[in-house]
């Protein structure tokens, strides 16, 4: 009986360990994106997305304004309906800093900055918010501006990017957190960009979030099945 008790205790301890160390590799959600451009024109997109951390692909299945599919990978973006492949020329990976990847890696609180060459240079407490300043070391700081990151209750709240002169070029706000498998996820993200005294805004809302689903394997494991008819300039991802 004593041996059985020890074995049961060991199993319970191991069970707790593996539960807390759960590995998340797939993210699924319905989304809506409302955009207000620099010219004031408004656009609305809705659909579902499927992110596979192992394959490093985001599969967007659009429903409105028209049915279409877009798959974002590390090196390119696929548009099967149009038979177009768009190479990525961005130095920063769209995948690494997508909100889905950061969430699954549980790096969202600091937006993954603690895993980059950026260094934490200042921390300021302001009422119910903690604001941290992140900078690239050495000569790089003269070429790239600072990033200001704010947290509320330990969760990521805001992200402000500055140019090298200290002007604000973009803001992001992470709002309306919900718990998915005991992990906090912002179900509304507001992005504001500034250019020439004007601003554009993108509001992304998520619902029906599911992680580690075994369904929709053809979307999680997308394989191109078309011969591209053309290539187009680099695209800006529809969501982070």
Phi, psi and omega in degrees: 000322180297318179295318179298322179296318179296319179295319179296318179298318180297319180296318180296318179296315179296322179298317178296321181297312182290329178294318181286337181259028181305134178262125179253128185231350181227140182228133181225141179197155167270146183219158169224139182233120175252124181243138173237109186285174178300333180271002179089352180289144183248143177227150177228132176230140176225158179165203179229156179224154182221115181250129178247111183291329180288313180279345180058053177225146174242117182260113178260121178249095184280142177248326182221142009283348174209156180286125179199170182228141174220131180242120179260122176243184181296315189260344183199171175240133180256137171234089186301320182298319180272352183056049182237136173241126182248114178290149178266133179247003181285140180285328180266130183294130174296328184287310184303320185255020171285148182297332181289318179293316179298321180294311181296327178276358182056040178248014188288330184303323178247018179053027179074004182296331179289353177252014182239175176295348178299144180241142176284119185247343182200144177227131181228131177263129183224100181054252183259019186226146173245124182247124180244146179251132182238134181222153172279142183283162173064217184292338183298331183295336179282341182261332182234138183283179180282164172236128177256127183239130179243146179230144173236126181055035177081000181254150177299129179244309184221154178220120181241125179256132180247151172275180185293344176270356179092009178276143179286125178252338177198154175225146174226139178234133184248110194233169173052060181293142173229155181265124177243113184053043179069012178248131181285132180225132180283119183272359174220127181235126180249124179242130180235128179242146182239137179204120177057038179081001178246164180226149172241156183223141175228125181243116181249128179242135181244145174211166181053048180284131178227137176240148180060036176288146177263003178270171175057044182298328181293338179268321177292330183242051184297135174233124181304133181233030180220158175263119184296139178266342179197169175232145183233167180301161183303142182257156173268130182298146183288336180207152174248000000 
